[in-house]
Amino acid sequence: MELVVERGRRVYVEELNTTKLLAHARQQAVKRNFDDILIVDCDAHHYENENYSDILPFMENDVLRQVTVSGRAKGRHNIVPSQAGFTQDMGGRVTRYPTRSSEKTDPGRIRDVQLGERWMDAMSVDYSCLFPTGMLNIGLHPQKEMEVDLCWAYNRWLTEKVLPESGGRMYSALCLPFSDPDACLRQVETFGDRKGVAGFMVTTVRNLQVNDNAYMKVYRAMEERGLALSFHSGPNWSEPVFRACNRFISVHALGFSFYNILHCTNWVINGLGERFPKLAVIWIEGGLAWIPFLMQRLDNEYMMRPSEAPLLKKKPSEYMRDMYYSSQPIEIQNLKAMECTFDMMDAKNRLLYASDYPHWDFDLPSTIYDLPFLSEKAKHNILGATAARLFKLPPRNAKQQENLIKYGNLAA
Amino acid sequence: MAEKFVAKVSDFKDGDRKIVFDRDKEIGVFRENGQFYAYSNYCLHQGGPACEGLTIAKVEERIMPDKTSRGLFFSETDVHFVCPWHGYEYDMKTGECVSDRRLRLKKYKVLQKGDDVYVVA
């Protein structure tokens, strides 16, 4: 198919075939024997907006369902807020965006599962935590009740249609309608015990305080059930401070880290680590460079102002080291800085590999495996063993089992 | 060094690209403005198929004598090819990674014999 580039010139690119596009990823996996390592991708995506005709019927409220379905049928409005200027595809340079609809899948099976299996197999990923794409902006929806109902519909569709068809290889942290704490609790109580639900996810592009008393019942319900709480970050060009940016690269580079920094600060300073010591908390897609920054920044201020954080029994950085972080997008530009970051965050026990595929800045498992300063045990832990323990994911072959036992991640 | 047949010149339109496989090597051969260029098809970033994405003009920003910007423009002369995985851009004439020109894809020699195009792999 042809894509239009500068001044109307057309360039031929092949129709999308994920397996073919990722052929070099498969080569890497074979060369490194990745099939022998249990690999868990704790942040992969699908395009739920391409499935609205299946999702929207699950909305509970007749009026809201009618509004979304009718508006969609005539192409009149977006269901979830979208943001102008979000050129994830770089003007078509990342060709899997404009060619996505050209990829062929088998009729009779859910397309998103088939596409997921293709990239997982290419990368030798055993399990993927599946997140939506457009709904990462659900926190920007001006109607709280619409946010609640859309999350409800998506969570039902995902747990009833998608995850069961993945043969156990896909799991999820379901979308929480964070604008409505009561609705959050209801969704935790309704979906928390379903197969493939490892926890719940808060989209961080919000101005709500994670330490608000209204959320304590939600966190407690998750902690009691052994569910993980993930914060998935994102950018927001409409945020007043980011209106000062004139390029998407700036909004993107800052935004993902910014929102994680914002909410992680509130989480730590308000002693939520003390209040919910058994709740696994995961910070997703902010990269890693913000972690040592925030550790140093909060520790320095806490030493001078402990009376503003009286629940803390140790330094903020130590609470941060009790939490988990996804690896992508890993900023491999300065290996010394990266090694220091890994050390500060206790990466061998707290870092979880994430691909973020099929988004434009995805990372392959080799980004972790090839780091020269990591021990074999650390590589195995980060690529999957830590997540496997956290989410109770079994090895998929004997060699993986052997490696889990070898590195102390599974009882012999 | 073996000569590997790429294509007939008559089957290789200007602006086209072909991928040649030779044992464990993958080489992308481009025809751009009448010239042939050949580079390793393994991106220096994460190993993506560097030669299988778009070719697109270099983007330039015009700065006036008073240092004000007149915005972004496509170059009239310079062409990049782009790794489709993450968007790493390479200079068509040199194979340099344009965001860090110290990085450069392996370049291969292209031979034209009559109507046949070969790459020296």
Interface residues (C-beta under 8 A of the other chain):
Chain A: L3 V5 E6 R7 R9 V11 Y12 V13 E14 L21 A23 H24 A25 Q27 Q28 M90 G91 G92 R93 V94 T95 R96 W360 D361 F362 D363 L364 S366 T367
Chain B: G15 D16 Y42 Q46 G47 G48 P49 E52 G53 L54 T55 I56 A57 F74 V82 P84 W85 H86 G87 E89
